[in-house]
Amino acid sequence: MLSESEMQFLLKLARDAIEQFIKTKKIIYIPASYPEKLKDKKGIFVTIYKKIANVKELRGCIGLPYPEKPLIEGVIAAAVSACQDTRFLPLKAEELKDVLIEISILTEPELISVKNPKEYLRKIKLGEDGLIIKKGILSGLFLPQVPIEQEWTVEDYLENLCLKAGLVGDSWLDPAAKIYKFQAQTFSEK
Protein backbone atom coordinates (compact mmCIF):
# COMPACT_ATOMS: atom_id res chain seq x y z
CA MET A 1 0.00 0.00 0.00
CA LEU A 2 1.20 3.45 -0.87
CA SER A 3 1.19 6.29 1.63
CA GLU A 4 -0.82 9.48 1.08
CA SER A 5 2.34 11.38 0.04
CA GLU A 6 3.31 8.63 -2.45
CA MET A 7 -0.20 8.68 -3.94
CA GLN A 8 -0.12 12.48 -4.28
CA PHE A 9 3.33 12.26 -5.88
CA LEU A 10 2.04 9.78 -8.51
CA LEU A 11 -1.10 11.84 -9.23
CA LYS A 12 1.02 14.95 -9.84
CA LEU A 13 3.44 12.93 -11.98
CA ALA A 14 0.56 11.54 -14.08
CA ARG A 15 -0.92 15.02 -14.59
CA ASP A 16 2.51 16.46 -15.48
CA ALA A 17 3.08 13.60 -17.97
CA ILE A 18 -0.31 14.16 -19.60
CA GLU A 19 0.08 17.95 -19.80
CA GLN A 20 3.62 17.74 -21.18
CA PHE A 21 2.64 15.17 -23.80
CA ILE A 22 -0.46 17.07 -24.94
CA LYS A 23 1.38 20.38 -25.17
CA THR A 24 4.73 19.21 -26.64
CA LYS A 25 4.24 15.57 -27.76
CA LYS A 26 7.24 14.76 -25.54
CA ILE A 27 7.39 12.29 -22.67
CA ILE A 28 8.61 13.71 -19.37
CA TYR A 29 11.74 12.44 -17.72
CA ILE A 30 11.63 10.42 -14.53
CA PRO A 31 12.22 12.86 -11.66
CA ALA A 32 15.73 12.86 -10.15
CA SER A 33 14.35 11.99 -6.72
CA TYR A 34 11.22 10.13 -5.78
CA PRO A 35 9.99 7.77 -3.04
CA GLU A 36 11.84 4.46 -2.87
CA LYS A 37 8.61 2.44 -3.01
CA LEU A 38 8.00 3.73 -6.55
CA LYS A 39 10.86 1.53 -7.75
CA ASP A 40 8.65 -1.52 -7.07
CA LYS A 41 7.32 -3.28 -10.16
CA LYS A 42 3.51 -3.30 -10.13
CA GLY A 43 0.64 -3.40 -12.55
CA ILE A 44 -0.82 0.07 -12.99
CA PHE A 45 -3.71 1.82 -14.74
CA VAL A 46 -4.30 5.51 -15.28
CA THR A 47 -7.89 6.57 -15.88
CA ILE A 48 -8.88 10.00 -17.14
CA TYR A 49 -12.39 11.25 -16.43
CA LYS A 50 -13.92 14.40 -17.83
CA LYS A 51 -15.94 16.29 -15.22
CA ILE A 52 -19.24 17.51 -16.62
CA ALA A 53 -21.27 19.23 -13.87
CA ASN A 54 -21.05 16.66 -11.05
CA VAL A 55 -20.74 13.68 -13.38
CA LYS A 56 -17.52 11.85 -14.28
CA GLU A 57 -17.39 10.63 -17.86
CA LEU A 58 -14.67 8.20 -18.95
CA ARG A 59 -12.17 9.90 -21.24
CA GLY A 60 -9.38 7.32 -21.33
CA CYS A 61 -8.04 4.33 -19.39
CA ILE A 62 -4.86 2.46 -20.21
CA GLY A 63 -2.43 0.48 -18.15
CA LEU A 64 -0.11 -2.40 -17.59
CA PRO A 65 -1.89 -5.32 -15.89
CA TYR A 66 1.30 -7.14 -14.93
CA PRO A 67 4.29 -5.93 -12.87
CA GLU A 68 6.51 -5.19 -15.87
CA LYS A 69 7.87 -1.76 -14.92
CA PRO A 70 8.68 0.18 -11.78
CA LEU A 71 5.68 2.28 -10.67
CA ILE A 72 7.48 5.51 -11.51
CA GLU A 73 7.88 4.43 -15.15
CA GLY A 74 4.51 2.72 -15.39
CA VAL A 75 2.60 5.83 -14.31
CA ILE A 76 4.25 7.95 -17.00
CA ALA A 77 3.66 5.32 -19.71
CA ALA A 78 0.03 4.70 -18.71
CA ALA A 79 -0.76 8.42 -18.36
CA VAL A 80 0.56 9.23 -21.83
CA SER A 81 -1.29 6.25 -23.30
CA ALA A 82 -4.55 7.11 -21.51
CA CYS A 83 -4.70 10.53 -23.13
CA GLN A 84 -4.57 8.74 -26.50
CA ASP A 85 -7.01 5.89 -25.69
CA THR A 86 -8.22 4.80 -29.14
CA ARG A 87 -11.83 4.55 -27.94
CA PHE A 88 -11.86 8.37 -27.84
CA LEU A 89 -10.44 11.31 -29.75
CA PRO A 90 -7.02 12.32 -28.36
CA LEU A 91 -7.25 14.54 -25.29
CA LYS A 92 -6.80 18.25 -26.12
CA ALA A 93 -5.07 20.99 -24.11
CA GLU A 94 -8.35 22.88 -23.62
CA GLU A 95 -9.82 19.81 -21.86
CA LEU A 96 -7.09 19.62 -19.20
CA LYS A 97 -8.89 21.93 -16.76
CA ASP A 98 -11.92 19.61 -16.82
CA VAL A 99 -10.23 16.24 -16.32
CA LEU A 100 -9.76 14.19 -13.20
CA ILE A 101 -6.97 11.60 -12.98
CA GLU A 102 -7.38 8.27 -11.17
CA ILE A 103 -4.61 5.74 -10.61
CA SER A 104 -5.02 2.05 -9.78
CA ILE A 105 -2.03 0.07 -8.47
CA LEU A 106 -2.66 -3.64 -9.05
CA THR A 107 -1.73 -6.81 -7.25
CA GLU A 108 -0.40 -9.58 -9.48
CA PRO A 109 -3.30 -11.31 -11.29
CA GLU A 110 -3.95 -14.87 -10.13
CA LEU A 111 -5.90 -17.59 -11.90
CA ILE A 112 -9.27 -18.32 -10.32
CA SER A 113 -9.33 -22.10 -10.02
CA VAL A 114 -12.74 -23.72 -10.60
CA LYS A 115 -14.00 -27.18 -11.43
CA ASN A 116 -17.26 -25.77 -12.79
CA PRO A 117 -17.43 -22.25 -14.33
CA LYS A 118 -20.58 -21.48 -12.29
CA GLU A 119 -18.22 -21.36 -9.26
CA TYR A 120 -16.99 -17.97 -10.53
CA LEU A 121 -20.26 -16.47 -9.33
CA ARG A 122 -19.30 -17.04 -5.70
CA LYS A 123 -15.51 -16.63 -6.03
CA ILE A 124 -15.63 -13.06 -7.37
CA LYS A 125 -16.20 -10.15 -4.97
CA LEU A 126 -17.76 -7.08 -6.57
CA GLY A 127 -15.84 -3.90 -5.84
CA GLU A 128 -12.83 -5.85 -4.63
CA ASP A 129 -11.76 -8.07 -7.54
CA GLY A 130 -10.64 -6.77 -10.90
CA LEU A 131 -10.85 -9.41 -13.63
CA ILE A 132 -8.97 -10.54 -16.71
CA ILE A 133 -10.37 -13.11 -19.11
CA LYS A 134 -8.21 -14.95 -21.63
CA LYS A 135 -9.44 -17.30 -24.31
CA GLY A 136 -7.21 -18.08 -27.25
CA ILE A 137 -5.65 -14.82 -28.42
CA LEU A 138 -8.46 -12.69 -26.98
CA SER A 139 -8.40 -11.03 -23.58
CA GLY A 140 -10.18 -8.31 -21.66
CA LEU A 141 -9.75 -6.55 -18.32
CA PHE A 142 -11.92 -4.56 -15.93
CA LEU A 143 -10.66 -2.74 -12.84
CA PRO A 144 -12.43 -3.57 -9.53
CA GLN A 145 -14.43 -0.31 -9.49
CA VAL A 146 -16.10 -0.90 -12.87
CA PRO A 147 -18.90 -3.29 -11.80
CA ILE A 148 -19.79 -0.97 -8.90
CA GLU A 149 -19.91 2.11 -11.16
CA GLN A 150 -22.07 0.16 -13.65
CA GLU A 151 -24.22 -1.45 -10.92
CA TRP A 152 -23.57 -4.94 -12.31
CA THR A 153 -24.17 -8.31 -10.70
CA VAL A 154 -21.29 -10.81 -10.82
CA GLU A 155 -22.92 -12.42 -13.85
CA ASP A 156 -23.24 -9.02 -15.59
CA TYR A 157 -19.58 -8.38 -14.75
CA LEU A 158 -18.48 -11.66 -16.36
CA GLU A 159 -20.67 -11.16 -19.46
CA ASN A 160 -19.39 -7.61 -20.02
CA LEU A 161 -15.82 -8.78 -19.49
CA CYS A 162 -16.33 -11.35 -22.26
CA LEU A 163 -17.80 -8.72 -24.58
CA LYS A 164 -14.90 -6.36 -23.88
CA ALA A 165 -12.51 -9.16 -24.90
CA GLY A 166 -14.39 -9.64 -28.18
CA LEU A 167 -15.96 -12.87 -27.00
CA VAL A 168 -19.59 -13.98 -26.82
CA GLY A 169 -21.20 -12.88 -23.52
CA ASP A 170 -21.39 -16.37 -22.03
CA SER A 171 -17.81 -17.36 -22.93
CA TRP A 172 -16.95 -17.31 -19.22
CA LEU A 173 -18.81 -20.63 -19.00
CA ASP A 174 -16.40 -22.22 -21.49
CA PRO A 175 -13.73 -24.27 -19.65
CA ALA A 176 -11.18 -23.02 -22.23
CA ALA A 177 -11.63 -19.47 -20.90
CA LYS A 178 -9.29 -18.59 -18.06
CA ILE A 179 -10.27 -15.90 -15.57
CA TYR A 180 -7.79 -14.12 -13.33
CA LYS A 181 -8.49 -11.76 -10.47
CA PHE A 182 -6.50 -8.97 -8.88
CA GLN A 183 -7.07 -6.21 -6.36
CA ALA A 184 -6.20 -2.53 -6.67
CA GLN A 185 -5.32 0.43 -4.52
CA THR A 186 -7.22 3.20 -6.32
CA PHE A 187 -6.89 6.91 -5.68
CA SER A 188 -7.70 10.08 -7.58
CA GLU A 189 -7.41 13.81 -7.71
CA LYS A 190 -10.00 15.62 -5.62
Secondary structure, DSSP 8 states (H G I E B T S, - for coil): ---HHHHHHHHHHHHHHHHHHHHHS------SS--GGGGSB-EEEEEEEEEETTEEEEEEEEEESSS-SBHHHHHHHHHHHHTT-TTS----GGGGGGEEEEEEEE---EE---SSGGGHHHH--TTT-EEEEEETTEEEEE-TTHHHHHT--HHHHHHHHHHHTTS-TTGGGSTT-EEEEE-EEEEE--
